[in-house]
Amino acid sequence: MQLHRLLNQQNPCFTTLPVDAALAEAVTAMVRYGKTAVAVVEGDRLQGLLTRSDLIGCLDPSPDPATEKKAICQVMTRDLVLSDPDTSLEHALERLAQLNIEHLPVIADGRFLTVLHEKQLLRGRIGVLQSAIDHLQEYIDNLHNAAQD
């Protein structure tokens, strides 16, 4: 299964913020929408991801009150692993596992589409496997019924 099929099935939307948004705004959006990251965009171009790991990394034991006013572009991850809609689900999961990351931005023709979380990819994979199991069970049932006839 290619990612574009998963995108069509799940219709994933992802929270985006402009590069000059403040960290406090990003945290508010992440909490409000239950996300572990926000996409940082300029128009329809992905500039980076701000993940909970980025947020934890910018805090120290005695956080500076000015930290929450920092622009997210100062803290976000810029070196991203990108994918396109034609990437296979299996390949996407392998890449996430190899690199020990949770988020996979999907880009088409340079335009940002969404970010898929590893849980979404795993749900898609489970769906594919369940479908295969169902087909095998139907095949076995048909064989069994034919043998009884």
FIMI-183400 format. One record per residue (C-alpha): y, x, z; residue in three letters. Coordinates in nm, 2 decimals. Layout:
BEGIN
<r><c2>Y</c2><c1>X</c1><c3>Z</c3><resn>ALA</resn></r>
...
END
This chain:
BEGIN
<r><c2>0.00</c2><c1>0.00</c1><c3>0.00</c3><resn>MET</resn></r>
<r><c2>0.35</c2><c1>0.13</c1><c3>-0.09</c3><resn>GLN</resn></r>
<r><c2>0.64</c2><c1>0.10</c1><c3>0.14</c3><resn>LEU</resn></r>
<r><c2>0.82</c2><c1>-0.15</c1><c3>-0.09</c3><resn>HIS</resn></r>
<r><c2>0.54</c2><c1>-0.40</c1><c3>-0.02</c3><resn>ARG</resn></r>
<r><c2>0.59</c2><c1>-0.35</c1><c3>0.35</c3><resn>LEU</resn></r>
<r><c2>0.96</c2><c1>-0.40</c1><c3>0.31</c3><resn>LEU</resn></r>
<r><c2>0.90</c2><c1>-0.72</c1><c3>0.12</c3><resn>ASN</resn></r>
<r><c2>0.65</c2><c1>-0.85</c1><c3>0.38</c3><resn>GLN</resn></r>
<r><c2>0.85</c2><c1>-0.76</c1><c3>0.70</c3><resn>GLN</resn></r>
<r><c2>1.20</c2><c1>-0.78</c1><c3>0.56</c3><resn>ASN</resn></r>
<r><c2>1.31</c2><c1>-0.51</c1><c3>0.81</c3><resn>PRO</resn></r>
<r><c2>1.68</c2><c1>-0.49</c1><c3>0.88</c3><resn>CYS</resn></r>
<r><c2>1.83</c2><c1>-0.20</c1><c3>1.07</c3><resn>PHE</resn></r>
<r><c2>2.14</c2><c1>-0.16</c1><c3>1.27</c3><resn>THR</resn></r>
<r><c2>2.41</c2><c1>0.05</c1><c3>1.10</c3><resn>THR</resn></r>
<r><c2>2.73</c2><c1>0.20</c1><c3>1.22</c3><resn>LEU</resn></r>
<r><c2>3.01</c2><c1>0.40</c1><c3>1.05</c3><resn>PRO</resn></r>
<r><c2>3.03</c2><c1>0.77</c1><c3>1.11</c3><resn>VAL</resn></r>
<r><c2>3.34</c2><c1>0.74</c1><c3>1.32</c3><resn>ASP</resn></r>
<r><c2>3.19</c2><c1>0.48</c1><c3>1.56</c3><resn>ALA</resn></r>
<r><c2>3.19</c2><c1>0.59</c1><c3>1.93</c3><resn>ALA</resn></r>
<r><c2>2.87</c2><c1>0.66</c1><c3>2.12</c3><resn>LEU</resn></r>
<r><c2>2.94</c2><c1>0.37</c1><c3>2.35</c3><resn>ALA</resn></r>
<r><c2>2.94</c2><c1>0.14</c1><c3>2.05</c3><resn>GLU</resn></r>
<r><c2>2.61</c2><c1>0.28</c1><c3>1.94</c3><resn>ALA</resn></r>
<r><c2>2.45</c2><c1>0.24</c1><c3>2.28</c3><resn>VAL</resn></r>
<r><c2>2.58</c2><c1>-0.12</c1><c3>2.30</c3><resn>THR</resn></r>
<r><c2>2.42</c2><c1>-0.20</c1><c3>1.96</c3><resn>ALA</resn></r>
<r><c2>2.09</c2><c1>-0.03</c1><c3>2.05</c3><resn>MET</resn></r>
<r><c2>2.06</c2><c1>-0.23</c1><c3>2.37</c3><resn>VAL</resn></r>
<r><c2>2.18</c2><c1>-0.56</c1><c3>2.21</c3><resn>ARG</resn></r>
<r><c2>1.93</c2><c1>-0.54</c1><c3>1.92</c3><resn>TYR</resn></r>
<r><c2>1.65</c2><c1>-0.36</c1><c3>2.10</c3><resn>GLY</resn></r>
<r><c2>1.66</c2><c1>-0.05</c1><c3>1.87</c3><resn>LYS</resn></r>
<r><c2>1.57</c2><c1>0.31</c1><c3>1.95</c3><resn>THR</resn></r>
<r><c2>1.80</c2><c1>0.43</c1><c3>1.68</c3><resn>ALA</resn></r>
<r><c2>2.10</c2><c1>0.33</c1><c3>1.46</c3><resn>VAL</resn></r>
<r><c2>2.16</c2><c1>0.44</c1><c3>1.11</c3><resn>ALA</resn></r>
<r><c2>2.49</c2><c1>0.62</c1><c3>1.05</c3><resn>VAL</resn></r>
<r><c2>2.63</c2><c1>0.53</c1><c3>0.71</c3><resn>VAL</resn></r>
<r><c2>2.93</c2><c1>0.58</c1><c3>0.49</c3><resn>GLU</resn></r>
<r><c2>2.93</c2><c1>0.29</c1><c3>0.25</c3><resn>GLY</resn></r>
<r><c2>2.57</c2><c1>0.26</c1><c3>0.13</c3><resn>ASP</resn></r>
<r><c2>2.49</c2><c1>0.63</c1><c3>0.19</c3><resn>ARG</resn></r>
<r><c2>2.30</c2><c1>0.74</c1><c3>0.49</c3><resn>LEU</resn></r>
<r><c2>2.47</c2><c1>1.02</c1><c3>0.68</c3><resn>GLN</resn></r>
<r><c2>2.23</c2><c1>1.05</c1><c3>0.97</c3><resn>GLY</resn></r>
<r><c2>2.04</c2><c1>0.87</c1><c3>1.25</c3><resn>LEU</resn></r>
<r><c2>2.15</c2><c1>0.84</c1><c3>1.61</c3><resn>LEU</resn></r>
<r><c2>1.83</c2><c1>0.82</c1><c3>1.82</c3><resn>THR</resn></r>
<r><c2>1.77</c2><c1>0.78</c1><c3>2.19</c3><resn>ARG</resn></r>
<r><c2>1.67</c2><c1>1.15</c1><c3>2.19</c3><resn>SER</resn></r>
<r><c2>2.01</c2><c1>1.24</c1><c3>2.05</c3><resn>ASP</resn></r>
<r><c2>2.17</c2><c1>1.03</c1><c3>2.33</c3><resn>LEU</resn></r>
<r><c2>1.96</c2><c1>1.19</c1><c3>2.60</c3><resn>ILE</resn></r>
<r><c2>2.04</c2><c1>1.53</c1><c3>2.45</c3><resn>GLY</resn></r>
<r><c2>2.42</c2><c1>1.48</c1><c3>2.47</c3><resn>CYS</resn></r>
<r><c2>2.41</c2><c1>1.39</c1><c3>2.84</c3><resn>LEU</resn></r>
<r><c2>2.38</c2><c1>1.64</c1><c3>3.12</c3><resn>ASP</resn></r>
<r><c2>2.32</c2><c1>1.57</c1><c3>3.49</c3><resn>PRO</resn></r>
<r><c2>2.69</c2><c1>1.52</c1><c3>3.55</c3><resn>SER</resn></r>
<r><c2>2.80</c2><c1>1.34</c1><c3>3.23</c3><resn>PRO</resn></r>
<r><c2>3.16</c2><c1>1.38</c1><c3>3.12</c3><resn>ASP</resn></r>
<r><c2>3.34</c2><c1>1.04</c1><c3>3.08</c3><resn>PRO</resn></r>
<r><c2>3.47</c2><c1>1.15</c1><c3>2.75</c3><resn>ALA</resn></r>
<r><c2>3.11</c2><c1>1.17</c1><c3>2.61</c3><resn>THR</resn></r>
<r><c2>3.10</c2><c1>0.80</c1><c3>2.54</c3><resn>GLU</resn></r>
<r><c2>3.41</c2><c1>0.83</c1><c3>2.33</c3><resn>LYS</resn></r>
<r><c2>3.26</c2><c1>1.09</c1><c3>2.11</c3><resn>LYS</resn></r>
<r><c2>3.20</c2><c1>0.99</c1><c3>1.75</c3><resn>ALA</resn></r>
<r><c2>2.83</c2><c1>0.94</c1><c3>1.67</c3><resn>ILE</resn></r>
<r><c2>2.86</c2><c1>1.18</c1><c3>1.39</c3><resn>CYS</resn></r>
<r><c2>2.90</c2><c1>1.46</c1><c3>1.65</c3><resn>GLN</resn></r>
<r><c2>2.57</c2><c1>1.38</c1><c3>1.81</c3><resn>VAL</resn></r>
<r><c2>2.35</c2><c1>1.23</c1><c3>1.54</c3><resn>MET</resn></r>
<r><c2>2.05</c2><c1>1.39</c1><c3>1.36</c3><resn>THR</resn></r>
<r><c2>2.16</c2><c1>1.50</c1><c3>1.01</c3><resn>ARG</resn></r>
<r><c2>1.84</c2><c1>1.68</c1><c3>0.90</c3><resn>ASP</resn></r>
<r><c2>1.63</c2><c1>1.37</c1><c3>0.82</c3><resn>LEU</resn></r>
<r><c2>1.29</c2><c1>1.32</c1><c3>0.66</c3><resn>VAL</resn></r>
<r><c2>1.35</c2><c1>1.06</c1><c3>0.39</c3><resn>LEU</resn></r>
<r><c2>1.12</c2><c1>0.84</c1><c3>0.20</c3><resn>SER</resn></r>
<r><c2>1.15</c2><c1>0.61</c1><c3>-0.10</c3><resn>ASP</resn></r>
<r><c2>1.00</c2><c1>0.27</c1><c3>-0.15</c3><resn>PRO</resn></r>
<r><c2>0.71</c2><c1>0.40</c1><c3>-0.37</c3><resn>ASP</resn></r>
<r><c2>0.57</c2><c1>0.62</c1><c3>-0.09</c3><resn>THR</resn></r>
<r><c2>0.23</c2><c1>0.51</c1><c3>0.03</c3><resn>SER</resn></r>
<r><c2>0.20</c2><c1>0.37</c1><c3>0.38</c3><resn>LEU</resn></r>
<r><c2>-0.07</c2><c1>0.63</c1><c3>0.46</c3><resn>GLU</resn></r>
<r><c2>0.15</c2><c1>0.92</c1><c3>0.35</c3><resn>HIS</resn></r>
<r><c2>0.45</c2><c1>0.79</c1><c3>0.55</c3><resn>ALA</resn></r>
<r><c2>0.23</c2><c1>0.77</c1><c3>0.86</c3><resn>LEU</resn></r>
<r><c2>0.10</c2><c1>1.12</c1><c3>0.80</c3><resn>GLU</resn></r>
<r><c2>0.45</c2><c1>1.26</c1><c3>0.77</c3><resn>ARG</resn></r>
<r><c2>0.56</c2><c1>1.09</c1><c3>1.09</c3><resn>LEU</resn></r>
<r><c2>0.26</c2><c1>1.22</c1><c3>1.28</c3><resn>ALA</resn></r>
<r><c2>0.29</c2><c1>1.58</c1><c3>1.14</c3><resn>GLN</resn></r>
<r><c2>0.66</c2><c1>1.60</c1><c3>1.23</c3><resn>LEU</resn></r>
<r><c2>0.63</c2><c1>1.41</c1><c3>1.56</c3><resn>ASN</resn></r>
<r><c2>0.91</c2><c1>1.17</c1><c3>1.47</c3><resn>ILE</resn></r>
<r><c2>0.93</c2><c1>0.79</c1><c3>1.51</c3><resn>GLU</resn></r>
<r><c2>1.18</c2><c1>0.69</c1><c3>1.23</c3><resn>HIS</resn></r>
<r><c2>1.16</c2><c1>0.70</c1><c3>0.86</c3><resn>LEU</resn></r>
<r><c2>1.47</c2><c1>0.62</c1><c3>0.66</c3><resn>PRO</resn></r>
<r><c2>1.40</c2><c1>0.46</c1><c3>0.32</c3><resn>VAL</resn></r>
<r><c2>1.64</c2><c1>0.55</c1><c3>0.04</c3><resn>ILE</resn></r>
<r><c2>1.64</c2><c1>0.42</c1><c3>-0.32</c3><resn>ALA</resn></r>
<r><c2>1.86</c2><c1>0.58</c1><c3>-0.59</c3><resn>ASP</resn></r>
<r><c2>2.06</c2><c1>0.75</c1><c3>-0.31</c3><resn>GLY</resn></r>
<r><c2>2.13</c2><c1>0.42</c1><c3>-0.14</c3><resn>ARG</resn></r>
<r><c2>2.02</c2><c1>0.35</c1><c3>0.22</c3><resn>PHE</resn></r>
<r><c2>1.78</c2><c1>0.06</c1><c3>0.24</c3><resn>LEU</resn></r>
<r><c2>1.65</c2><c1>0.07</c1><c3>0.60</c3><resn>THR</resn></r>
<r><c2>1.47</c2><c1>0.27</c1><c3>0.86</c3><resn>VAL</resn></r>
<r><c2>1.11</c2><c1>0.20</c1><c3>0.94</c3><resn>LEU</resn></r>
<r><c2>0.98</c2><c1>0.27</c1><c3>1.28</c3><resn>HIS</resn></r>
<r><c2>0.63</c2><c1>0.41</c1><c3>1.32</c3><resn>GLU</resn></r>
<r><c2>0.53</c2><c1>0.08</c1><c3>1.49</c3><resn>LYS</resn></r>
<r><c2>0.62</c2><c1>-0.11</c1><c3>1.17</c3><resn>GLN</resn></r>
<r><c2>0.42</c2><c1>0.13</c1><c3>0.96</c3><resn>LEU</resn></r>
<r><c2>0.12</c2><c1>0.10</c1><c3>1.20</c3><resn>LEU</resn></r>
<r><c2>0.14</c2><c1>-0.28</c1><c3>1.19</c3><resn>ARG</resn></r>
<r><c2>0.14</c2><c1>-0.26</c1><c3>0.81</c3><resn>GLY</resn></r>
<r><c2>-0.16</c2><c1>-0.03</c1><c3>0.82</c3><resn>ARG</resn></r>
<r><c2>-0.35</c2><c1>-0.26</c1><c3>1.06</c3><resn>ILE</resn></r>
<r><c2>-0.28</c2><c1>-0.55</c1><c3>0.81</c3><resn>GLY</resn></r>
<r><c2>-0.43</c2><c1>-0.35</c1><c3>0.53</c3><resn>VAL</resn></r>
<r><c2>-0.74</c2><c1>-0.26</c1><c3>0.73</c3><resn>LEU</resn></r>
<r><c2>-0.78</c2><c1>-0.62</c1><c3>0.85</c3><resn>GLN</resn></r>
<r><c2>-0.77</c2><c1>-0.74</c1><c3>0.50</c3><resn>SER</resn></r>
<r><c2>-1.04</c2><c1>-0.49</c1><c3>0.40</c3><resn>ALA</resn></r>
<r><c2>-1.25</c2><c1>-0.60</c1><c3>0.69</c3><resn>ILE</resn></r>
<r><c2>-1.21</c2><c1>-0.97</c1><c3>0.59</c3><resn>ASP</resn></r>
<r><c2>-1.31</c2><c1>-0.89</c1><c3>0.23</c3><resn>HIS</resn></r>
<r><c2>-1.62</c2><c1>-0.69</c1><c3>0.35</c3><resn>LEU</resn></r>
<r><c2>-1.72</c2><c1>-0.97</c1><c3>0.59</c3><resn>GLN</resn></r>
<r><c2>-1.69</c2><c1>-1.23</c1><c3>0.31</c3><resn>GLU</resn></r>
<r><c2>-1.90</c2><c1>-1.00</c1><c3>0.08</c3><resn>TYR</resn></r>
<r><c2>-2.17</c2><c1>-0.96</c1><c3>0.35</c3><resn>ILE</resn></r>
<r><c2>-2.17</c2><c1>-1.34</c1><c3>0.41</c3><resn>ASP</resn></r>
<r><c2>-2.21</c2><c1>-1.40</c1><c3>0.04</c3><resn>ASN</resn></r>
<r><c2>-2.50</c2><c1>-1.16</c1><c3>0.03</c3><resn>LEU</resn></r>
<r><c2>-2.66</c2><c1>-1.32</c1><c3>0.33</c3><resn>HIS</resn></r>
<r><c2>-2.61</c2><c1>-1.67</c1><c3>0.18</c3><resn>ASN</resn></r>
<r><c2>-2.75</c2><c1>-1.55</c1><c3>-0.16</c3><resn>ALA</resn></r>
<r><c2>-3.06</c2><c1>-1.40</c1><c3>0.01</c3><resn>ALA</resn></r>
<r><c2>-3.13</c2><c1>-1.73</c1><c3>0.19</c3><resn>GLN</resn></r>
<r><c2>-3.11</c2><c1>-1.93</c1><c3>-0.14</c3><resn>ASP</resn></r>
END
